[in-house]
Amino acid sequence: MDDKPLPIGVDNFEMLVTRGYYYVDKTLLIRELLEKKGAVNLFARPRRFGKTLNLSMLQYFFEDARNADGTKKDHSNLFNGLKIMHTGEKYLSHMGQYPVISLSLKSAKQPDFDLAYRMLVRQIAGEFERHQFVMQGAMSKKCRARYEELVWERADRESVSDSLKFLSECLEQYYGKKAVLLIDEYDVPLENAFFEGFYEEMVSFLRSVFESALKTNASLELAVLTGCLRISKESIFTGMNNLEIISVLNKNYGEHFGFTEEEVEKICTDFKLEHKYEIIKEWYDGYIFGNTRIYNPWSVVRYIKDMLADDTAFPSAYWANTSSNSIVRTMLERADSGTKEELEALIEGKSVAKPVHEDVTYEEVYRSMDYLWNFMLFTGYFRKVSERMDAQDQLWAVFEIPNKEVRYIFRTKILNWFEEKVKAKDRTRLFTALLEHDTGILEEEIAELLMETISFHDAYESFYHGFLLGILSGMHGYVVRSNRECGTGRSDLYIRPLTRRKEAFVIEFKVARRFQDMEQAAKEALVQMRDRQYVRELRDDGYEKTAQYGIAFYGKDCLVKLAEEG
């Protein structure tokens, strides 16, 4: 068994190596970057797929790192034994050769623009302070004064907007070499600003920063940006012809973010968990980046760690717990009947075809369901299994849910969302119909609620059970219970009033195989309740008045039958 600890949440490359964490070697990303020679590279990948760790790895490889007094640091030992060290002098000649500017924009996730702006200024100031030794070299009095203003966060908006270009120029002057610029979570300020209501201000600011740093910067050797979504050039990358956008649909760089099948097999072997490989595959495989099958690295590592503590540990939706998954709720709330049917098909394991729109803005994402489908593809909720071009030259992709983990996210989020929606709805008419034995109105109310939710055709019984429990809960003066042991069997639901002077109810449901079979299915439910004496426990407990409902479901349709007295 491998005795190295697993790097849960460790995204600093130096810490990972020097503290002896298990590392899935992604250093060949360096070779591909150097081969492709892209000036500005934007990697759009789902969250928790190793973007931050890869940027940290790039920094330690490329940077001619210096101490505060300007003396050199040597980070080459961090790469001992890793794949990049076997690629030859053509690539290794770049190790430790460049000044590097490294920024994360995730601190800009703030409730208003002023605070978000200050957090970004603080990040920029940190990089100026980290490179403060450049002021020991030749620098004009004016540049020195501006540099100090940026270090102390006193610079005006115009100076901050141009700050990354200015730092690049200072670094080139000191080193005699152009700078490498690394920006992580570039789209976090945009997404947050959209939801918080200051999107235009943030777009305007970031556009000015990126334009000066990436478009008009003669002191730039290479830039790498990471984020979840490919944002349109017209949004913040106006006129940048040197920008190479690598989304999950791009054929290049497919294996560098997330784990490949071979890498997961090796992890299982290293930790003596080969017998768990198929479970890991079912739950966390299924992504396709370019032409490469990819596993969710966060969830794989978390599950491996849980199994090392307990070999019988069940898989979990670890990735689901790393964010609010608000995008799933947004899609559900905006879904019309057609979209709900498509989501039902996806949850069943089927696929849907949608036009591909890669160049979008956050504003557009929430204006069109087509854009929302694409957003969910690029952020990891769907995978592309094939593509085609139509007669109007529009690219279409066939989407699927990638694995059990994401399917679980949809199931739980849908059920939670529906439960909240039901609780907010006035169900007086439903409850009254139940109490008054009005099967016609009861059918209408149940059917109306069915139209608002999404059923899971691969798990009918569990869906309808949860559905009925949800819509019937909340009756004032009654307790609703499911799967209660009654008589000689187990009823689906029973509704017991707090006072025994009122009538109690037992409900059994059946799922019909065809629409035409609903009548017979409802009757079978009544027969089952009678034969297995589901009401006996209620009567033994003092409830003299009881009623029994048999309910049949087929898709969004239901049929309700009431047992005859006696």
Disulfide bonds with the S-S distance in Angstrom:
none
